[in-house]
Amino acid sequence: MNKIFKNPIILALDFNSLTKAQSIVSDLRNHIGGVKLGMEFFNSFGPDGVKEISKYGIPIFLDLKLHDIPVTVYKTVRKLMELDIAIINVHSSGGREMLEAAAKARGEFNDKSTKLIAVTVLTSLDNKDIKEIGFNDNSEDLVLRLASLAKDSGLDGVVCSAKEISLIKNKFGKNFILVVPGIRLEEDNKNDQKRVMSPKKAIDAGADLLVIGRPITDSKDPKKAIDNILKNIKQ
Ligand code: C5P
């Protein structure tokens, strides 16, 4: 399977139809960098569904956000590594031992090109929610703390919101991979995204890969939508 992202667009395939996902990938694979398959897809179609998408030779970000005791995460990452995907993710709040177990499982395979990244704080949580769970840091400090834990534990990067890109990039350097959702062009429908950033601003701030779904999949002309995003980045 190909793990090279030829451009920064990771297309989010948020459907529970395998045929629809296959038809979109077949049509757009030469225009995008990769695709993101999430929990809904994985719980509907399992590893066989991932293998079906893999057949198109496009890098896959499998967004399962693992969070469990270290041995369970270790065994799960080992199983996922057999699928030969480009990016796997876990929750940083699973703690150092869990993160190290995930990194160990990834490291046990000869091909080290699968990237292991962490979710820090879900962007659906605000400071009030964070306090209610029992964390005393505000969201920014907590994001930095959890990104630092991920880096120390041998992970390659984090998923972060647009507003955190510069903060994390400045602190952890250019090799720490930032995967960023919530990307919209000026003219796009924001859907349920509250805080959005343009592709260019996100890349200029230090994003490495952009997760974009509906602006492309809901478009009447998805190839043109992709072209417009790539043009925006090059401006
Ligand atoms: O359609 P849209 O471009 O909003 O899709 C963005 C994708 O990124 C979705 O799969 C969504 O679940 C995911 N995501 C997000 N915001 C986060 C984390 C993930 O929109 N903070």
Residues whose N, C-alpha, C, O or C-beta is under 5 A from the ligand:
A	BS01	C5P	A12 D14 T123 P181 G182 I183 V211 I212 G213 R214 P215
